[in-house]
Amino acid sequence: MTRFDSSLRFRHSALALALSAVFLPVQAQDATVSAGLSAASGASADRALYGQYRDVRSDRPAFANLGIEYSLRDQEQSNWIQLFGTDLLDHTRELGGVWKSPGNWKLSADYSELVHNDPNTVNTGLLGAGTSKPQVVVLPGGAGTGGNLDLSTRRTGLGLGFTRYIDTTLQFDVSVKHEDKEGSRLSGMGMTCPSLIAPNCLGTAGATTNWATLLVPEPIHSSHEQIEARVRYALDQFRISLGYYGSFYRNSNSTLNISVPGSLNNASGTLQPLNTGLQSILSQPLALPPDNQAHQFDLTGGYDFTKSTRANFKLGYTTATQNADFAAAGFSNAPTANLGGLVNTTLAKVALTSRPLPQLNLVADLRYEDRVDHTPLALYNLENTFSYTNQNFPNRKTGGKLLASWQFNSDYRGSLGANYEAIDRGAFTPTSAVSGVSALRQKTQESGVNAELRQRMTENFSGSINLSSTKRTGSNWLKDNSGTGVTEVTHPADPVNGLAATSIFMPTLADRTRDKAKLFADWAPTETLSLQFSAESGKDKYNTPSAYGLRDTSMNQLSVDTAYALSDNWALTGYGSWGTQGLNQLRPAGSVMAFKQTSINVGLGLNGKVSGQLVVGGNLGYTDDRSVYAQSLDSLAGSDSAALLAATGGLPEIVFRQVSLKMFGKYELDKASALRVDLTLQRSTVNDWAWGYNGVPYTYSDGTTVSQKPSQGVGVIGVMYVYKLQ
């Protein structure tokens, strides 16, 4: 051990001398190096949930780890270099550094990687999965006889930053970030013949496959650059800054071009010739996220009128464009060379804070935002007799907030506030059309009030209670006339000029009342015990001219956190939370859905010092998340819907449970080195009918299936050696 320590100490000293020769005379240095190995149990399917953002998704039994922290400081010149690196041998590594002279300048750089592994496993015969030109192949042996495909995405980021303090009043900041993203993720496509958008897509009943769904992973190969620059100027009472933000997105894959065979399985799994019209539609290129960019300029500042009255303001302008070439992407029949997307946004905001009395504090906030869509209109939908253009989406928001707080005494403080927001979505583009809703709304207004009473910490207690209520209304509803404009509906229930009784309205446009209540308490009954308690409840009610659609939503949440000092060396912590959220909605001639999700989280932790050299600890956690879909039928529902509900009982529950145990022990070998051991055990169960039911996975038209092992267990043990040099 002595020889190993000396060798490591020599290497750090050599590194310190090298850095000091290049950068600055070394007066003080600190270094920490941690290196270790981890081993994981279970196969790849057992690690699916645990390994979504960890380097343990593969079947490898062991993993190495390395981390560093390094600091060099010249106390005379006040120059300082800091380096850090975490998980350097992992696929989630981070590396960065800062070189600065406090009060003069600062230079920073960082590098990072992040991998996301999809927890689902795809079994397929697809060729070229994850590329822009995949080939669909029907599995001759049926579902489950293909090869397994694990999808993942990798982000690689690089950032540089520089700050220059010109003098005590002037500062300049600039930063550049670049991120590459590669991999593939779940996506798919499907079509039925005939349909509203393809009425001439016909086939022979029973002789051909007239509808199909295909799983085709989206290929990802894109980059994103962000540039930020800001100049700040400050005097005693006045502060101002001018800033720029630029965003540049580039996608190497403009389309997804799928090769579809002439035969696919029908609903019963029988291979049949594919409807020729359907094959043509499925073989068309699919557009992927196009290149785009945005430039934002802002001027912000503040002025102190007095010591108790201050004002802040912000003026901003953003222009965003999207003009990727259609022909280069493979859309030869596009009506224009490119979308020519152009959206300009203007922002103005002012806030005033004042304290006219020692007990009274006032805050006023006004905000204006105007988004103007200059994208040219073109006939993008030319299917048969339907001819629609794209739609412009202008949006103008005006709003304000008022808040008054009063200090009743040294312990109690109360506040009363009001807020208002109006949204004008502009005139509906008459040559466009909407689908899935019955009516639109140009304007909505929302106003609300909130009140809070807060008690600051006395000897052993503090707490607060907050009540709020908002109400949203709007202008008359607009009935879409599909390519010929809209009609204002003043009396929705009018059987001639109004809307049908089965109409569906967007919840974001509907009249709505929202009531919420929050309660928080912090109690320390003894010097060794503390408790924190919070409760929150809220309900939204929607009011539209129809009985259908979303009617109401609700949420409730309770949580408790506690800490107890068993002794000077041992501490016990715990937490528990319970929450629900639900909604009630009705579908014409379909289901009446009462959805409710309940989540329970419980945890217990113990940490302590066994001796002067040994520290141990552990945490035990439990999660139970359950989604229930209570279903009944609308009075207009047909016999087929009734038979289906009677046969299946409706949608089954989705249940996710997880138990995790984490333990660690850290032993100090000497003043400079320590040994740490970590153990993690995790057991998860998931039952999600989205990809299968009762062990039978959903099967696509080519035999592809998506599945996830319903019961997963993984254990990870890691040993880490930590060395510190000072």
MIDOKE-213348 format. One record per residue (C-alpha): residue in one letter; y, z, x. Coordinates in steps of 0.05 Angstrom, whole numbers, padded with zeros to 5 digits, always signed. Layout:
N
aYZX...
This chain:
726
m+00000+00000+00000t+00048+00016+00057r+00036-00051+00090f+00046-00088+00023d+00111-00050+00009s+00138-00065+00079s+00123-00139+00071l+00157-00143+00004r+00216-00104+00030f+00222-00152+00089r+00222-00213+00044h+00277-00184+00000s+00318-00167+00061a+00311-00238+00087l+00333-00265+00019a+00392-00218+00018l+00414-00240+00088a+00408-00314+00069l+00449-00306+00007s+00501-00264+00042a+00509-00317+00096v+00521-00371+00043f+00562-00333-00008l+00595-00268+00015p+00589-00207+00060v+00539-00160+00028q+00563-00090+00013a+00515-00072-00042q+00451-00104-00067d+00399-00089-00120a+00335-00127-00132t+00277-00119-00180v+00214-00162-00178s+00159-00156-00230a+00093-00193-00226g+00030-00186-00266l-00029-00215-00303s-00047-00215-00377a-00114-00229-00411a-00123-00248-00484s-00185-00245-00528g-00206-00294-00581a-00205-00369-00587s-00145-00413-00601a-00153-00405-00677d-00153-00328-00670r-00086-00332-00633a-00051-00380-00680l-00003-00331-00712y+00006-00287-00651g+00017-00346-00605q+00070-00385-00644y+00123-00369-00592r+00078-00344-00536d+00038-00378-00482v-00029-00355-00510r-00044-00410-00562s-00095-00444-00517d-00164-00418-00501r-00143-00396-00431p-00168-00325-00418a-00113-00303-00369f-00039-00314-00358a+00007-00297-00300n+00077-00270-00306l+00136-00264-00260g+00206-00235-00269i+00265-00223-00223e+00333-00189-00223y+00380-00194-00164s+00451-00170-00153l+00497-00178-00093r+00566-00147-00092d+00623-00147-00043q+00662-00085-00062e+00722-00103-00018q+00731-00173-00046s+00703-00155-00116n+00657-00216-00113w+00592-00208-00150i+00529-00250-00156q+00476-00234-00208l+00410-00271-00217f+00356-00260-00268g+00291-00292-00289t+00241-00274-00343d+00172-00302-00359l+00180-00351-00301l+00107-00371-00303d+00106-00378-00379h+00128-00434-00425t+00183-00389-00452r+00217-00378-00385e+00290-00362-00375l+00329-00366-00310g+00403-00354-00300g+00458-00329-00256v+00531-00309-00253w+00578-00313-00194k+00645-00281-00208s+00708-00250-00181p+00730-00204-00238g+00800-00221-00260n+00800-00287-00222w+00742-00333-00240k+00670-00334-00264l+00615-00387-00256s+00550-00383-00296a+00487-00425-00302d+00423-00417-00342y+00358-00453-00355s+00310-00438-00412e+00246-00464-00444l+00218-00448-00512v+00153-00472-00542h+00134-00468-00615n+00061-00477-00632d+00046-00494-00704p-00003-00442-00730n-00040-00495-00771t-00095-00539-00744v-00098-00612-00766n-00167-00644-00770t-00157-00719-00772g-00177-00788-00749l-00104-00808-00739l-00093-00848-00675g-00028-00841-00637a-00010-00775-00671g+00058-00752-00647t+00081-00822-00629s+00128-00867-00668k+00071-00916-00683p+00010-00877-00709q-00050-00911-00739v-00084-00882-00801v-00160-00882-00797v-00204-00860-00855l-00256-00809-00833p-00323-00841-00848g-00358-00774-00848g-00309-00742-00896a-00262-00684-00890g-00272-00640-00828t-00307-00693-00786g-00246-00714-00746g-00214-00685-00684n-00171-00622-00684l-00097-00632-00670d-00051-00574-00650l+00022-00591-00661s+00077-00561-00618t+00150-00572-00598r+00183-00554-00532r+00257-00541-00522t+00286-00545-00452g+00358-00523-00443l+00408-00523-00386g+00477-00492-00390l+00538-00487-00344g+00601-00447-00355f+00666-00434-00318t+00723-00386-00332r+00789-00385-00294y+00840-00330-00301i+00906-00365-00282d+00945-00300-00288t+00948-00240-00334t+00971-00284-00392l+00933-00349-00383q+00857-00362-00384f+00815-00425-00385d+00741-00430-00407v+00694-00489-00407s+00619-00493-00420v+00568-00549-00425k+00499-00542-00456h+00443-00594-00456e+00377-00587-00493d+00317-00633-00495k+00266-00627-00551e+00198-00659-00548g+00133-00655-00587s+00112-00665-00659r+00113-00626-00724l+00080-00629-00792s+00106-00683-00838g+00077-00733-00887m+00088-00785-00940g+00061-00806-01007m+00072-00854-01065t+00043-00870-01133c+00041-00937-01167p+00075-00953-01212s+00135-00906-01207l+00208-00905-01226i+00230-00936-01160a+00171-00984-01156p+00155-01005-01228n+00121-01070-01205c+00073-01035-01159l+00013-01045-01204g-00062-01044-01193t-00127-01050-01231a-00147-00984-01264g-00208-00954-01231a-00215-01012-01182t-00162-00994-01132t-00129-00932-01103n-00061-00930-01137w-00033-00866-01104a-00040-00836-01036t-00016-00779-00992l-00018-00784-00916l-00004-00733-00863v+00036-00765-00807p+00066-00718-00755e+00139-00730-00740p+00149-00750-00667i+00204-00711-00633h+00241-00736-00571s+00314-00719-00577s+00372-00689-00538h+00432-00649-00558e+00495-00636-00517q+00549-00586-00533i+00616-00581-00498e+00665-00524-00509a+00733-00515-00477r+00789-00466-00492v+00856-00447-00464r+00882-00377-00481y+00953-00351-00474a+00973-00280-00490l+01036-00238-00487d+01048-00167-00511q+01055-00186-00585f+01033-00259-00588r+00965-00291-00574i+00946-00364-00580s+00888-00408-00560l+00872-00482-00564g+00799-00501-00567y+00753-00561-00569y+00680-00566-00589g+00638-00628-00583s+00568-00641-00608f+00527-00702-00588y+00457-00713-00617r+00411-00769-00592n+00342-00786-00619s+00297-00832-00579n+00255-00845-00642s+00295-00879-00696t+00237-00895-00742l+00165-00877-00756n+00123-00940-00763i+00055-00926-00794s-00005-00972-00794v-00041-00962-00860p-00112-00990-00871g-00131-01033-00931s-00174-00978-00963l-00162-00904-00976n-00198-00850-01014n-00180-00839-01087a-00171-00772-01121s-00247-00760-01124g-00256-00778-01050t-00286-00847-01061l-00264-00901-01013q-00231-00959-01051p-00187-01019-01034l-00114-00998-01032n-00066-01027-01082t-00031-01083-01044g+00037-01061-01069l+00023-00990-01048q-00001-01011-00980s+00064-01049-00970i+00106-00988-00988l+00066-00940-00945s+00072-00988-00885q+00148-00990-00888p+00184-00955-00831l+00208-00885-00844a+00277-00866-00819l+00281-00807-00771p+00344-00765-00757p+00396-00814-00730d+00444-00806-00672n+00509-00770-00691q+00567-00735-00660a+00624-00688-00680h+00690-00667-00649q+00726-00604-00670f+00796-00581-00649d+00826-00514-00668l+00888-00474-00656t+00882-00399-00666g+00929-00343-00654g+00957-00276-00674y+01023-00239-00676d+01036-00165-00679f+01098-00154-00722t+01093-00079-00711k+01041-00031-00685s+01013-00026-00756t+01022-00098-00781r+00986-00158-00750a+00975-00230-00771n+00921-00279-00748f+00915-00353-00763k+00870-00412-00750l+00881-00487-00757g+00823-00534-00747y+00804-00607-00752t+00734-00637-00746t+00712-00709-00747a+00638-00725-00751t+00608-00795-00745q+00540-00827-00754n+00536-00902-00739a+00466-00915-00713d+00448-00989-00718f+00401-01006-00776a+00374-01071-00746a+00357-01038-00680a+00319-00985-00718g+00277-01038-00754f+00312-01041-00821s+00327-01116-00823n+00343-01116-00898a+00397-01063-00894p+00461-01083-00932t+00506-01065-00873a+00500-01062-00797n+00502-00986-00799l+00520-00929-00845g+00589-00920-00814g+00586-00847-00833l+00653-00813-00824v+00670-00743-00850n+00735-00708-00832t+00747-00635-00846t+00813-00597-00844l+00814-00521-00841a+00871-00471-00848k+00863-00396-00849v+00912-00338-00845a+00899-00263-00848l+00946-00204-00851t+00929-00132-00834s+00977-00076-00847r+00979+00000-00848p+01042+00018-00886l+01020+00091-00895p+00976+00134-00851q+00925+00137-00907l+00930+00064-00930n+00903+00001-00897l+00913-00068-00928v+00879-00134-00911a+00895-00203-00940d+00858-00266-00923l+00872-00338-00947r+00828-00398-00930y+00833-00473-00944e+00781-00525-00924d+00783-00598-00943r+00724-00644-00927v+00738-00718-00937d+00680-00768-00936h+00703-00837-00912t+00632-00867-00908p+00634-00938-00935l+00595-00953-00998a+00538-01004-00998l+00480-01022-01044y+00422-00987-01010n+00378-00986-01072l+00361-01057-01094e+00293-01043-01126n+00285-01090-01185t+00338-01078-01239f+00365-01015-01205s+00424-01024-01158y+00458-00962-01132t+00504-00947-01074n+00505-00885-01030q+00549-00828-01053n+00611-00798-01021f+00611-00722-01017p+00682-00695-01012n+00691-00620-01018r+00754-00578-01022k+00750-00502-01019t+00807-00453-01029g+00796-00379-01029g+00824-00312-01013k+00807-00238-01004l+00846-00174-01015l+00822-00106-00991a+00857-00039-00996s+00828+00024-00963w+00852+00095-00974q+00835+00155-00930f+00829+00212-00980n+00818+00264-00926s+00785+00270-00858d+00716+00259-00889y+00724+00209-00947r+00750+00138-00947g+00750+00091-01006s+00764+00016-01011l+00775-00033-01067g+00772-00109-01057a+00777-00174-01095n+00757-00245-01075y+00765-00314-01104e+00738-00383-01086a+00749-00450-01119i+00710-00513-01101d+00730-00584-01120r+00676-00635-01105g+00720-00694-01119a+00708-00753-01165f+00635-00774-01172t+00620-00841-01139p+00612-00886-01200t+00565-00936-01167s+00514-00883-01145a+00463-00843-01184v+00428-00776-01181s+00357-00756-01197g+00323-00692-01218v+00382-00660-01254s+00415-00677-01321a+00488-00663-01306l+00538-00650-01250r+00602-00610-01245q+00665-00627-01206k+00697-00558-01202t+00672-00487-01200q+00711-00422-01192e+00682-00355-01171s+00718-00288-01171g+00694-00218-01157v+00711-00146-01142n+00678-00094-01098a+00688-00020-01087e+00662+00026-01032l+00664+00101-01020r+00646+00123-00950q+00636+00193-00921r+00639+00197-00846m+00592+00241-00807t+00605+00315-00818e+00560+00365-00785n+00496+00330-00807f+00510+00277-00860s+00546+00211-00871g+00537+00158-00924s+00568+00103-00966i+00560+00069-01033n+00582-00001-01048l+00586-00037-01116s+00604-00110-01125s+00606-00160-01182t+00623-00234-01182k+00627-00287-01237r+00625-00362-01230t+00649-00412-01282g+00667-00485-01278s+00695-00548-01309n+00660-00590-01362w+00593-00619-01345l+00588-00692-01324k+00531-00736-01349d+00507-00787-01298n+00504-00858-01325s+00463-00885-01266g+00508-00934-01230t+00564-00939-01281g+00600-00872-01270v+00597-00807-01308t+00616-00782-01377e+00650-00715-01387v+00611-00673-01436t+00657-00626-01475h+00603-00605-01524p+00535-00605-01490a+00497-00587-01554d+00524-00648-01591p+00461-00688-01609v+00498-00755-01602n+00548-00747-01545g+00520-00684-01513l+00459-00669-01469a+00386-00664-01488a+00359-00595-01504t+00310-00603-01446s+00365-00616-01395i+00361-00585-01325f+00424-00559-01290m+00433-00544-01216p+00435-00469-01203t+00490-00479-01151l+00535-00508-01206a+00515-00464-01265d+00555-00406-01293r+00530-00344-01258t+00542-00269-01256r+00520-00230-01194d+00518-00154-01191k+00498-00115-01128a+00495-00043-01107k+00484-00014-01037l+00471+00057-01015f+00467+00083-00944a+00457+00154-00917d+00450+00183-00848w+00423+00254-00848a+00408+00299-00788p+00382+00365-00818t+00365+00393-00750e+00381+00377-00677t+00312+00347-00669l+00305+00307-00734s+00347+00249-00761l+00337+00205-00822q+00370+00140-00843f+00362+00115-00914s+00386+00051-00947a+00377+00021-01016e+00401-00045-01044s+00393-00078-01111g+00421-00143-01139k+00413-00190-01198d+00437-00260-01214k+00440-00286-01285y+00450-00361-01299n+00480-00389-01362t+00474-00464-01377p+00474-00506-01441s+00398-00509-01436a+00344-00457-01439y+00308-00492-01382g+00316-00487-01307l+00330-00424-01266r+00348-00366-01312d+00355-00305-01266t+00338-00278-01198s+00332-00207-01171m+00323-00168-01107n+00310-00095-01090q+00302-00063-01022l+00289+00008-00997s+00283+00029-00924v+00276+00094-00885d+00282+00104-00809t+00268+00170-00776a+00267+00200-00706y+00238+00268-00688a+00241+00301-00619l+00176+00338-00612s+00199+00367-00546d+00243+00350-00487n+00191+00300-00464w+00162+00272-00529a+00194+00234-00587l+00166+00208-00652t+00196+00150-00690g+00179+00118-00757y+00203+00068-00807g+00183+00044-00876s+00211-00010-00921w+00195-00038-00989g+00228-00099-01019t+00220-00147-01077q+00252-00212-01098g+00237-00252-01160l+00259-00308-01205n+00247-00333-01275q+00250-00407-01291l+00227-00454-01346r+00205-00526-01341p+00209-00572-01403a+00139-00586-01431g+00111-00549-01371s+00105-00479-01341v+00144-00416-01351m+00146-00385-01282a+00158-00312-01265f+00155-00308-01189k+00155-00242-01152q+00148-00228-01078t+00135-00157-01053s+00139-00139-00980i+00118-00072-00949n+00129-00054-00876v+00109+00012-00844g+00111+00034-00772l+00100+00095-00729g+00117+00104-00655l+00105+00157-00602n+00136+00159-00533g+00133+00213-00481k+00129+00234-00409v+00061+00261-00388s+00086+00280-00319g+00144+00265-00272q+00110+00199-00254l+00074+00177-00319v+00107+00154-00383v+00066+00129-00443g+00081+00105-00512g+00056+00064-00571n+00073+00035-00638l+00029+00023-00699g+00055-00026-00751y+00031-00051-00818t+00058-00110-00860d+00037-00130-00930d+00071-00190-00962r+00048-00214-01031s+00074-00271-01074v+00054-00272-01147y+00064-00332-01194a+00057-00308-01266q+00052-00371-01310s+00053-00388-01383l+00069-00452-01420d+00130-00479-01455s+00121-00493-01529l+00129-00568-01516a+00073-00569-01463g+00016-00617-01477s-00058-00602-01486d-00072-00626-01415s-00026-00572-01386a-00058-00520-01431a-00128-00540-01409l-00108-00538-01335l-00077-00469-01341a-00138-00443-01379a-00185-00471-01327t-00148-00447-01265g-00109-00387-01289g-00047-00416-01257l-00025-00413-01185p-00062-00359-01145e-00028-00306-01104i-00006-00316-01032v-00022-00254-00990f-00005-00240-00917r-00027-00176-00883q-00020-00155-00811v-00036-00093-00770s-00011-00087-00699l-00020-00034-00646k+00021-00035-00582m+00011+00016-00526f+00040+00021-00456g+00036+00065-00395k+00082+00065-00335y+00066+00101-00271e+00115+00109-00214l+00079+00097-00148d+00141+00117-00108k+00216+00113-00115a+00216+00037-00107s+00153+00014-00143a+00116+00025-00209l+00055+00000-00245r+00058-00016-00320v+00000-00030-00367d+00010-00059-00437l-00042-00067-00492t-00031-00104-00557l-00081-00109-00614q-00063-00151-00675r-00104-00166-00738s-00076-00216-00789t-00102-00243-00855v-00069-00299-00894n-00087-00332-00960d-00041-00390-00975w-00060-00441-01028a-00010-00491-01000w-00064-00519-00954g-00128-00499-00990y-00161-00454-01042n-00226-00414-01040g-00242-00442-00971v-00233-00515-00992p-00174-00547-00955y-00127-00598-00986t-00152-00667-00966y-00107-00726-00954s-00125-00797-00974d-00154-00811-00905g-00195-00747-00902t-00144-00708-00860t-00141-00633-00873v-00094-00578-00852s-00122-00508-00844q-00110-00440-00814k-00163-00388-00799p-00154-00338-00856s-00172-00277-00813q-00146-00274-00742g-00154-00221-00689v-00127-00220-00619g-00122-00170-00563v-00077-00177-00502i-00077-00131-00441g-00027-00139-00385v-00017-00106-00318m+00052-00110-00285y+00075-00088-00216v+00150-00072-00211y+00187-00066-00144k+00260-00045-00137l+00303-00054-00075q+00370-00019-00069
